[in-house]
Amino acid sequence: MIISNKPAIQRVARIYAEYKQAKRLEKKAGSTAYSDEVTLSQESREMQALLQKLQSAPDIRPRAEEIKVAVDSGTYKVSPKQVAEAIIRAQKGR
């Protein structure tokens, strides 16, 4: 069985030969500096901005836990006045 007749082996050998040739040309021409560049899509930039805003927002879990405990125990009191004011503000915002 001759391994070098396999198409995959030949492809790898050709890539390796091209790589060696490119290295030889690079040495002759001098060191060429290459740099990579990443460009983010508009959607990913928006997601990043939202994530930063979310991370800078205050943590509401302690207050939410307090309210949950009060509701579960039946001691949470709702101010009818505050509810009415919130409804009026919401209606005006439409």
N, C-alpha and C positions, 0 to 999 in steps of 0.2 A: 504494500500500500504506500503510495507516494503522497505525503501530506501537502506538498506544495501545489498540487493540482486542485485543491479545494478552493472555491471562489472566496470564501471568507478569509482564508490565509493569504491569498493573493492580494485582497483588498487591504489587509493590515500591512502587508509588506510594502505595498505602493504608498500608503499613508506614511509609513516610517521613512521610506526613501524621500518623499517630498519634504518631510520634516527635517531630515538631515541636510537636504539641499538648501532649504530656507535658512538653516543655521549657518551653513557655509557662506551663503550670500550676506547674511547679517554680519558675520565676522569681517568679510571683505569690505563692506560698506561702513563699518563702524557700528558702534552700539546704537541702536534705534530704540528710543523710549516709546513704549506703548502704554496707553491708559484705557481703562474701562470707564464706561459712562452708563449711568442708570437714569432713565427718565420715567417718572411716575405719571400715570394717567390722571386726568382731572378728577375722576371719581375717587381714586386712591388719595389724592391731596385733600379732597373734601372729607373723606373718612378720617384722615390723620388729624385734621383741624377739629372735627367733632370729638375724636378721642381725647385730644388735649383739653378741650372744654370740659368734657366729662370728668377727666382726672382732676381738674382744678376746681370742680364744683364741691361745695361742702358735703360732708357725709351726713345723710339724713337717717341712717339706720337706727341710731340711738333714739331719736324722737319717734320714728315709726314703731319701734319696739314698745316704747312707753304707751303709745296710743293703742296698740294691739292688746297689751296687757289690760289697759283700762276698759276697752271694749269687751274683752273676754270676761272680766270680773264684774261688768255692769256698772262701773263707776265713771265711765266716760260721759261727760255732759256736753250736749250740743247747744249752742246759743242760737235761739231762733232769730235774733236780731242779726247776728253775723251771717246766718244762712240767707236771710232776706237780702241783706246788702250785697252778698256775693252773687245772688241771682240777678239783682238789678244791674250790677256792674257787667255781668256776662251779657245781659240783654242789650245794654248800651254799646257794647263792643261789637255787636253784629253789624 
